[in-house]
């Protein structure tokens, strides 16, 4: 689902705590984009997070 194929960043589960200290679980999803990438000379579609796109870990086509 929401998982980066470069850095393996995926969904993170944590607790949301209200003012009265009631706890409910919530999810934090990374910003994953489906992008055409140059993978060893061959074009390929990959799911990449925006952090990897910005830092230049992936060459976009």
PENORGI-V506054 format. One record per pair of residues at least 12 apart in sequence whose C-alpha atoms are under 10 Angstrom apart, sorted by sequence separation. I is the first residue (numbers start at 1). GAP is how many residues later the second one is. D is the distance in whole Angstrom. If there is no record, write none. Layout:
BEGIN
I:GAP:D ; I:GAP:D
END
This chain:
BEGIN
13:12:7 ; 14:12:6 ; 15:12:8 ; 33:12:10 ; 34:12:6 ; 35:12:6 ; 36:12:10 ; 46:12:10 ; 13:13:6 ; 14:13:6 ; 33:13:8 ; 34:13:5 ; 35:13:7 ; 12:14:9 ; 13:14:5 ; 14:14:8 ; 32:14:10 ; 33:14:6 ; 34:14:6 ; 35:14:10 ; 12:15:6 ; 13:15:6 ; 32:15:6 ; 33:15:5 ; 34:15:9 ; 45:15:10 ; 11:16:7 ; 12:16:5 ; 13:16:9 ; 31:16:10 ; 32:16:5 ; 33:16:6 ; 44:16:10 ; 45:16:10 ; 11:17:6 ; 12:17:7 ; 31:17:8 ; 32:17:4 ; 33:17:7 ; 43:17:9 ; 44:17:9 ; 10:18:9 ; 11:18:5 ; 12:18:8 ; 30:18:10 ; 31:18:5 ; 32:18:6 ; 35:18:9 ; 43:18:8 ; 10:19:7 ; 11:19:7 ; 30:19:7 ; 31:19:6 ; 32:19:9 ; 39:19:8 ; 40:19:10 ; 9:20:9 ; 10:20:6 ; 30:20:8 ; 31:20:8 ; 32:20:10 ; 33:20:9 ; 38:20:8 ; 39:20:8 ; 9:21:7 ; 10:21:10 ; 30:21:9 ; 32:21:10 ; 37:21:7 ; 38:21:6 ; 39:21:9 ; 9:22:10 ; 10:22:9 ; 36:22:10 ; 37:22:6 ; 38:22:6 ; 39:22:10 ; 9:23:9 ; 35:23:10 ; 36:23:9 ; 37:23:5 ; 38:23:6 ; 35:24:10 ; 36:24:6 ; 37:24:6 ; 35:25:7 ; 36:25:6 ; 2:26:10 ; 3:26:9 ; 4:26:8 ; 35:26:8 ; 2:27:6 ; 3:27:7 ; 4:27:9 ; 5:27:9 ; 1:28:10 ; 2:28:7 ; 3:28:9 ; 4:28:6 ; 2:29:8 ; 3:29:7 ; 4:29:9 ; 2:30:6 ; 3:30:10 ; 4:30:10 ; 1:31:9 ; 2:31:9 ; 9:39:9 ; 10:39:9 ; 6:40:9 ; 8:40:9 ; 9:40:8 ; 5:41:7 ; 6:41:8 ; 7:41:8 ; 8:41:9 ; 4:42:8 ; 5:42:6 ; 6:42:7 ; 7:42:8 ; 9:42:10 ; 4:43:6 ; 5:43:6 ; 6:43:8 ; 3:44:7 ; 4:44:5 ; 5:44:8 ; 7:44:9 ; 2:45:8 ; 3:45:8 ; 4:45:5 ; 7:45:7 ; 1:46:9 ; 2:46:9 ; 3:46:8 ; 4:46:9 ; 6:46:7 ; 2:47:9 ; 4:47:10 ; 5:47:10 ; 6:47:10 ; 4:48:9 ; 7:50:9 ; 6:51:8 ; 6:52:8
END
